[in-house]
Structures are given as structure tokens and as C-alpha cells.
Amino acid sequence: GVSSCNAMYRPGVTALVSTSWLHAQLKNSLKEIRLLDASWHMKYTKRNAKEEYLKSRIPTAGFFDIDAVADQSVNLPHMLPDSGQFQTEIGNLGVSNSHHVVVYDNNQEVGIFSAPRLWWTLRVFGHDRVSVLDGGFAKWQKEGLPIETGQPQTVKGRVFKASFRPWLVRNFDEMQSNISNQMHQIVDARSRGRFEGTEPEPRSEIPSGHMPNSINVHYQDCLDNSREVIKTPEELKIMFQSSGVDLSKPFIATCGSGITAAMLALSAYTCGQSEVPVYDGSWTEWGQRASKSQRIRKDD
């Protein structure tokens, strides 16, 4: 074929890959695939993602610790690390700039939860060759596909060179100015009760409510009825539209702490809107730093 003349030719990757596709790649033990478990759980679930990974995983997977590979100098959960920390940690996991990284979730309630956070993070640091496993470990197990147990194999560290893309991230001050100039729609991935301030935040010290002029799209609305795989682009477009989001105009994704916002960014990406930024501090920061008039509640 033509492509054999150019061994470096690499077609683009899709944002989502199926369990059957991944199984075929692993059977052919393709060296350019690097698989990472990016599971993360809310404290109230009492689940430890790293311990569960050490017990069982998709064969060859490494573990990306969302809480550890983060800026530890701020009192906010899992804020983005700087480029230096990220490239060291991701390189230690055996990822180079030429790898196709596939990230997945081990979460029994939903097929996809925190893996999009790593999908987004890799893209923030300049790496586009990343996909989320649609349906995650739950679907993989349900289909009886191979599982690896016991001590994970050690991988050789690789060199990863990060190039930071500031346009894919927002901070508090940028969100403040967006509220005045309304350049971007703001779409909040939390549940309706949290958005409206009718149910408490899981982090009890954070007051409830939402940002002025923001739109609510619960991250689970991006999943199909089985809550396992992401809806088709056609279904997502209808879902965004009926929620009041105009996909022809830019939006910023936000949530509780910057995890499920990435699900909105991933979903929009599959609909053709590829540059959705995430407000990294999300409501955990906004709820504590914004004035009361900027915390909108249904009953106020």
C-alpha cells in the first residue's frame, strides 16, 4: 500500500474507541497503544481506585492517579499540574508523544466518569492521540474480555514533551470576565439538584447554587439509557439543543471539581466542537470565592 512508503504516517484517532476495537489491538499486541486506568471516585463511595486497579484491570494497563498528578500547592482538588510535573509523571507511565493513549474507567454506576478528565488533560498538554474506552471496564467485564490480576507489569519510562494549550483551560478570573462579557456559554455538568441549590454539595463546606447565566447539562445525560456508553453525535446534538446549549457557539464546561466537565467537553468533541475548555476549579473554587450574588439558587 501507499502508506508503507511513509512509516511515520499516522491517521488521526477517534475520541471514543469500542471494547471490540481495543480487544483486537491488544490481541495484536500493538506497541503504539498505551492503556491507562484513570478511575477516580467521590469520597462518599468509599472506593479506592488504585487498590482496585492493583487487583484487576484490562491487560497491560497502567494507572493514572488524578489526585496525585496535580498541583499540590493549592487547596483545591486535582487542579492541573504544570507541564514539568505532567510530562515526568506521564512519561514514567510509559507514554511518549507518539503513543496512542487509551483511557478507561472502572466505575460500576456508569460506564464513563473520570476517564474524560485524563483525555482532556492530555490534550491540554498537547497530545491529541488519546481516546476514551466507550463503556469502560464495566462493559469490558460484561463482555467476558480478558482481565489481568496480580502485580501489574512494570513499564519502561518514556520521554514525553508537553506543550501547554492555555485555550483549553479556564481559571477563576477568566470565568469572572466571561460573566460580564458573556463571550462563552457556561455549561454545568452537575446534577439538577446541585445546580439549583436544592441539594447539598458533597463537599459540605461548599455553599450550593450555580454560576450566573450558566446552563445545566448533567453529565449522565451524555450517556445512553444503559448509562454505559456515550450517546451518538446525533443524540447528543438533540440533547444539548433541548438543554439550551447552542453548539454552533463556544462554551466552557464546569462541574463540581473539574472531573465530569470533561465529559461535556468529550461529548461536544464527538459533535464537532473540538476546543471546549474546562473551568479547572469548577464549583469547588467558585462556591468558595465568588460573592453570594454570583451563587444563583432556584429559590432566591
N, C-alpha and C positions, 0 to 999 in steps of 0.2 A: 504493500500500500504506500500511498504518498507520504504518510506520516513517518514512515521508517527513515526517510531522509533526514528528518529533524527529530532526534531523540528528545529534545527539550520541549517539544510541543506538548502543552497540557491544556486540555479543554477546561472551561470553567466548571465549577462544581455547583450542584443544586443545594439550596438551603436545607432541604429535608432529604434524607435517604430512608429507604424502606428496610425492614428487617431482612427480607429475602435478598436484597442487594448486598447488604453488609455480610450476610452469611456466605454468599458467593465469593466476595472479596477475601474473607478470612480463609475460606477453603483453598483459594489460590495463593494463600499467604502473601498477599501483596505488600511489599515493603514500604510503599509510599503512604499507606494508611496508618495513622496513629489514633488509637481509640482511647477516649478518656471518660471515665465516670465523673460527672460533675454534680452529683446529688448533694442537696442541701435541704435541711428540714427546719421548720419553725420549732422553737424550744418546746412548746406545749406538746409536740408529738412524741417527745422523749426518745427520738430515734438518733442514732449516731451513724452518719453516712459513711465515715471512714471505716468503722468497725464492720459495717455490713458489706462494704467493698472487700475487705480482707477475707470475709467468709465466702462470698460468691460474686462472680462478675462474668461479663462477656469475655471470652478468651482474649488474651494479650492486653486487656485494658489497663491503663494507669489510673490514678486518682488525682483529680484536681480539687484542692481544698479552697473553696470560695472564701471562707473566713480567714484562712492563713495567708493566701496570696492577695494581700490587701494592704492599704495604708494603715498601719497600726498606730500612727501618731495622732489620729483624730478620734474623737469619742463618738463615732458613728459606725454602724455595722458595715463590714465588707465594702468600703469605698475603694475605687480603683487604685492599684499600686502605681508607682511611677514606672517608666519604661525600663529602667535598670533592673528593678526587682522582678518585673514581669518576665523580661527576656531570660533572666537567670533561672527562675522557677520553671518556666515552660520548657526551657532547654534541658533542664535536669529531668524532665518527664519524657525526654526523647523526641521532642518536637523541633524540627528545623523549619526554615522558611519554605522548603519545597514539599513538606508533608501535606497530605490531605487529612485534616483532623476531623474525626467523627466524635461528637459528644453525646452522652446519653444520661438519662435519669433513672434512678432506682426509686420509684415512688409509687406506692400501691393505689393511692387515691386517684391519681391522674397519670396519664402516660408521659406527659411533659410538664415540668415545673421549673427547675432551676437550670437545666442544660442550656436554654437560650441565653442565660447570663454569660456563660463562657463563650458561646457563639458570638455574642455581641462584643465581649472583651477582646477576643482575638482580632475581630475586625477593627476595634478601636486602636489596636497596636499594629495595624497594617496587614493583617493576614486574612485574605479572602477565601483561602482554600479550607473552609470549615463548613460542616453540615451537622444538623441535629438528627439523631435517630428517631424517626416518627414512631410513636408508641412506646419507645423506651424499653427498659429491661422487663417491664411487666408484659409487654406484647411478646418480647423475645422468649420469656419463660413459658408463656401461654402456648406458644407455637412449638415448644419442646426443642428449641435450638440449643446447641452445646453451651455448657456452663463450666467455668473454671473455678475450682475451690482450692483451699490451702494457700500457701505462701505465694504471692504474685512473683512472676519472674522479674529480675532486675533488668533495667534497660540502660543502654549506653547513653550518657548525656550527649546532647547535640547543641550546635550553636544556632540560636535564634536571634535575629536582629530586629528589634521593634522599631516601627516608625509610627509615632503617635498621630492620630487623626482627631484634632480637637472638635471638629464639627459633629462628631457622633456622641458628644457628652455635653451635659449642661450642669452648671453649678447654681447655687442659691441666688447670686447676684444676677446672673443671666435670666433666671426664672422671674426675678423681680422686674427686670426691664421688659421681659416678654409680657408681663401682666399689664404694663402701661401701653406698650406699642402693639400688642396682640398680633405679632408677626406670625406666630405659630399657634395652631390649636394645641391644647394640652389635653392628653387622654390618659385617664387614671385607671389602672388595671385592678384596683382593689374591689372587694365585694360591694354591692349596693349599700348594705347596712353601714359599712365603714365609711364609704364615700359620703353618705347622707348624714353621718354622725349619729345614727340611731343605734349602732352597736359599738362597743368599746374597741380601741386598738389593742392588738395582742401584747404590745409593749405598753404596760399600764401607765407609765409616766408621760405618755404622749397624748395630748388632747385630740379629740376626733374632729372630723369635718373634711373639707376638700378645698383646693385652691380656687380662687375666683375664675369664673368662665371656663372651668375645666369640664370635660365630658367623661362620663363613666362607661368603660367597656371592661367588664370583669374578664380576667384572663381566661377563665374556663369557657367563656363564650367563643373563644377561638378554637376550642376542641369540638369534635363531633359528639353525637349523643352518647357514645360509649365512654366519653371523656378520656379517650385513649390516643387518638391521632388528631392532627390539625385538620380543620375543615379545608375543603378545596378552595382555590382562589375565588371561584365564582361565589361560593357560600360566604366566604369572608367578606367579599365586597358588599354583599347584601347586608351582612351583619354590621359592618362598620357604618354603612349608609343609614340603616334603620336606627343606629345609636346616635346619629347626628354628626358623624365624622366625615369630612369631605376628603377623600383620598387623593383628589387632584391638587390639594393644597398641603403644605408641610405640617407635620405635627410632632410634638415632643411627647414621649412616653414617660409616665411616672407611676409609682405604686407605693408600697409600704417602705421598702428599703432598697429598691433597685434590682430586685430579682424578677418578679413577674412582668415588670415593664418591658423587659427584653422579649417576652412572649408576644407583646403587641408589636415590637419592632420586627421580630421574625415574621409574624403574620402579615404585616404590611409589606415586608420584603417579598414574600411569595406573590403578593398582588402587584408587584412592580414598583413599589415605593421603597427604594433600597437604602435611603440615607436617614432613617428615623433615629434621632438622638434619644438617649435616656437621661433623665434627671437623676444623677447618681445618688444624691442624698435622699431624694423622694420624701414621703410624708414624715419619716422619722426625723429628718432635718427640718422640713417646713413647719411641722406641728410645733416644734420647739422654738424656732427662730422667728417665724412670721408673726405679725401683730394679730390680735384677735379678729380685726376686721378682714383679715386675709385667710381666716379659717371659717369657711362657709358651712353652716349646718342647715338641715332641712327645716328645723323648727324656728330658726332665728327670724 
